[in-house]
Amino acid sequence: MPTYDFRCADCGHKFTVLVSISEKDKVTCPACSSKEVQQLITGCAVRTGGGACDLPAPGGGYAGGG
């Protein structure tokens, strides 16, 4: 089940919830119980294969595992 970050439009509280996609429109603020919450856009991790670190190394190529 994915986690989503939200901010309450009423009190400004930011929180993370573990909830199914079909239930995320029913999330309420844990601080004030408001239903006026906005989902925040967050980054995600993506593994592309290769070693432990797939970031470009200084001077070209790839650093990490191998």
N, C-alpha and C positions, 0 to 999 in steps of 0.2 A: 504494500500500500504506500503510495507516495506521500511526501510531506509538502505542505504549502505554507508560505509566509503571507500573513495578512496584517493590515493596519485598520484599526477601528476609526471610522469617520467621525464618531461622536466624542471619544475620549483620547484618541491618538495612540492608544496602546498597540505595540507591535508584538505579534505572537506567531508561533509555528504550530501547525496542526497536522497530525497523521490522519488522513481521511481519504476515502475512495473518491474517484473523479465524480461519480454520480451523487455524492453527498456534499461536495464542497460548497454548493450554493446554500446549504443549510447551516453553515458555520456561524456561530455567535461569538462575540467578544467575551473572553473569560474574565475580564476586569469589570465590565459594566453590563454585560448580557445584551448589548445592542446587536441588532441584525444588520446594521449599516457597516459592513466590513468590506474592504477592498483588497483583492489579491495583489501582492507585490511580485514584480518580475525579479527572479533570482537566477543566478548562473547555475550551471550543472557541470558535472565531470563527465568526460567522454574518454574512454580508453580506445586508442587506435591500433593497438597491437605493438609489438616490439618490446623494448625493455621497460625497466621500471620508470624511466623518465623519457617522454617523447617530445621534449622541448628542443628547439633548435639550439645547438651548442655555439659558443663564440667561434667565429671563423668558418661556420658552415657545418653541415652534417648534423647528426643527432647525438645527444648525450644519453647516458644511461645504459642499462642492461645490454647484454649482447653477447 
